[in-house]
């Protein structure tokens, strides 16, 4: 039996896309419960939606337990996981409203203090491939589905993963680009590692909203514009997820 697990930020937990939704929690062996699980069906396919930060960001990012969340999706019997997250773009080709399927990441999580990063030598930055944990059939299905419904999707992107304040300075943006990053994203990389450990086919989609950083030739983005783009992206990603689920066999 196919059971689809969808993990994302607030907004994707909309119960209207599920038939007969039921909220559940999962006790996990990691010292914390998971974020809420919303269980139901989409096109007769069992689907479980997990919002990392709860409905309307009721769970602070510092309290999100990625390991507990991935365990909860496995505990719910999910045979596939599709992760969605918002990101800031560092490449001109990745415009606001575009979708990105990252294929490698650089983890800065343990090197950030407050709002600044320590100094690093560019040659010591480790680019870690995302290719192995990902399920290529699921990945290709997402790409073809996005194109068929008219969404612009980039198949490659190096992700900077960070914790702490979500906004980055222009100076940091220049540093990220120097080290070969395309987008900034907080959630995808640790989930990839955990899904791989648990042996669950996995794919990720990043939604470009440009709130983490700005390209050199652009003025800072107004928060109101960010919210407008985010809401549009949420609707587009929901459309995409519905299309993908309808095609999974």
C-alpha positions in Angstrom: 0.0 0.0 0.0 1.2 3.5 -0.9 1.1 6.1 1.9 2.4 9.5 1.0 4.1 11.7 3.7 4.3 15.4 3.1 6.4 17.5 5.4 6.5 21.3 5.3 6.1 24.6 7.0 2.8 26.2 8.1 0.4 26.5 5.2 0.6 23.0 3.8 -1.4 21.5 6.6 -4.6 22.8 4.9 -7.2 20.1 5.7 -9.2 21.0 2.6 -6.9 18.9 0.4 -7.5 15.8 2.5 -10.7 13.7 2.6 -11.7 12.8 6.2 -8.7 14.5 7.9 -7.8 13.3 11.4 -5.1 14.9 13.6 -2.7 12.6 15.4 0.5 12.8 17.3 3.2 10.2 17.4 5.3 9.3 20.5 8.9 9.0 19.5 12.0 7.6 21.1 13.8 10.9 20.7 12.7 12.7 23.8 10.0 14.7 22.2 6.7 14.1 20.3 6.4 14.9 16.7 4.7 17.9 15.2 1.0 17.2 14.5 0.2 14.7 11.8 -2.9 15.3 9.7 -4.0 12.0 8.2 -6.5 11.4 5.4 -6.7 10.6 1.7 -6.0 12.4 -1.5 -7.5 10.8 -4.7 -8.0 7.6 -2.7 -4.3 7.6 -1.7 -3.5 7.6 2.0 -1.7 10.8 2.8 -0.1 12.2 6.0 0.8 15.9 6.3 3.2 17.0 8.9 3.7 20.8 9.5 7.1 21.3 11.1 6.0 24.4 13.0 2.4 23.4 13.7 -0.6 25.3 12.5 0.2 29.0 12.1 3.7 28.6 13.4 2.7 27.5 16.9 5.9 25.6 17.3 9.1 27.7 17.5 11.8 26.6 15.1 14.1 25.9 18.0 11.7 23.2 19.2 11.3 21.4 15.9 12.8 17.9 16.3 13.6 16.7 12.7 14.4 13.2 13.9 11.1 12.9 15.8 9.2 14.2 12.7 10.8 11.8 10.3 10.3 8.9 12.7 6.6 9.9 13.0 6.1 9.7 9.3 7.7 6.2 9.2 5.6 5.3 12.2 2.5 6.3 10.2 3.6 3.8 7.5 4.6 6.4 4.9 6.2 4.7 1.9 7.3 8.0 0.3 8.2 11.4 1.7 7.9 14.7 -0.1 9.5 17.6 1.8 8.7 21.2 1.0 10.3 24.3 2.4 10.7 28.0 1.6 14.2 29.3 0.5 16.0 32.4 -0.4 17.7 32.4 -3.8 21.3 33.4 -4.5 21.3 32.8 -8.3 19.7 35.1 -10.8 18.1 32.2 -12.7 16.1 31.3 -9.6 13.4 33.9 -9.4 10.7 34.4 -6.8 8.0 31.9 -7.4 10.3 29.3 -8.8 10.7 25.8 -7.4 14.0 24.1 -6.8 14.9 20.5 -6.3 18.2 20.6 -4.4 20.9 18.0 -5.2 23.6 18.9 -2.6 24.1 20.9 0.6 26.6 22.7 2.7 25.8 22.5 6.4 26.6 25.7 8.4 24.3 24.8 11.2 27.1 24.3 13.8 29.2 27.2 12.7 26.8 30.1 13.2 26.8 32.4 16.2 24.0 34.8 16.6 23.5 36.4 13.2 27.0 36.0 11.9 29.2 33.1 10.7 32.8 32.4 11.8 35.5 32.8 9.1 36.1 29.7 6.9 38.5 28.9 4.2 36.6 28.3 1.0 38.5 25.1 0.2 37.4 23.5 3.5 33.7 23.8 2.7 32.2 20.4 2.3 29.5 19.9 -0.4 27.5 16.8 0.4 25.5 15.1 -2.3 21.8 14.6 -1.9 21.6 12.2 -4.8 21.9 8.9 -2.9 19.0 9.4 -0.4 16.7 10.7 -3.0 14.3 8.4 -4.9 14.9 9.1 -8.6 11.5 7.9 -9.8 9.7 10.2 -7.3 12.0 13.0 -8.2 11.3 12.6 -11.9 7.6 12.3 -11.3 7.7 15.7 -9.5 9.7 17.3 -12.3 7.3 16.1 -15.0 4.2 17.0 -13.0 5.5 20.5 -12.4 6.1 21.1 -16.0 2.8 19.7 -17.1 0.9 22.1 -14.8 3.0 25.1 -15.9 5.3 25.5 -12.9 9.0 26.5 -13.3 11.2 24.1 -11.5 15.0 24.0 -11.3 16.5 20.5 -11.1 19.7 21.4 -9.4 20.6 23.6 -6.4 23.3 23.7 -3.7 21.6 24.4 -0.4 23.1 26.3 2.6 21.5 24.9 5.8 21.4 27.2 8.8 19.7 27.6 12.2 19.0 30.9 13.9 17.7 34.1 12.5 16.1 33.5 9.0 17.4 36.8 7.5 20.9 37.0 6.1 22.9 40.0 5.3 24.2 41.0 1.9 27.7 40.2 3.1 26.7 36.7 4.0 25.0 36.3 0.7 28.3 37.1 -1.1 30.1 34.6 1.1 27.5 31.9 0.3 27.8 32.5 -3.4 31.6 32.3 -3.1 31.3 28.9 -1.6 29.0 27.7 -4.4 25.6 28.0 -2.9 22.4 28.6 -4.9 19.7 28.8 -2.2 19.4 29.1 1.5 17.2 26.6 3.3 16.7 25.6 6.9 15.2 22.2 6.9 15.9 19.9 4.0 19.4 18.5 4.6 18.8 17.0 8.1 15.6 15.4 6.9 17.3 13.9 3.9 19.9 12.3 6.2 17.2 10.9 8.5 15.0 9.6 5.8 18.0 7.8 4.3 18.8 6.3 7.7 15.2 4.9 7.9 15.2 3.8 4.3 12.3 5.9 3.1 12.2 7.1 -0.6 12.4 10.8 -0.4 12.3 14.0 -2.6 12.4 17.7 -1.7 11.0 20.9 -3.2 12.3 24.3 -2.2 10.0 27.3 -2.8 11.9 30.5 -3.7 10.6 33.5 -1.7 13.9 35.5 -1.5 13.4 36.4 2.1 16.7 34.9 3.4 19.0 36.9 1.1 19.1 39.3 -1.7 21.0 39.3 -5.0 23.4 42.1 -5.5 21.4 44.1 -8.0 18.1 44.0 -6.1 16.7 46.2 -3.4 15.7 44.5 -0.1 12.4 42.7 -0.4 9.4 44.1 1.6 7.9 41.7 4.1 4.5 42.2 2.5 5.9 41.0 -0.8 7.5 38.0 0.8 4.1 37.0 2.3 2.4 37.4 -1.1 5.0 35.2 -2.8 4.9 32.7 0.0 1.1 32.4 -0.3 1.3 32.0 -4.1 4.0 29.4 -3.7 1.9 27.4 -1.1 -1.0 27.3 -3.5 1.3 26.2 -6.4 3.0 23.5 -4.3 -0.4 22.2 -3.2 -1.4 22.0 -6.8 1.8 20.2 -7.6 1.4 17.7 -4.7 -2.1 16.9 -5.7 -0.9 16.2 -9.3 2.0 14.0 -8.1 -0.2 12.0 -5.7 -2.7 11.4 -8.5 0.2 9.9 -10.6 1.9 7.7 -8.0 1.3 4.0 -8.6 
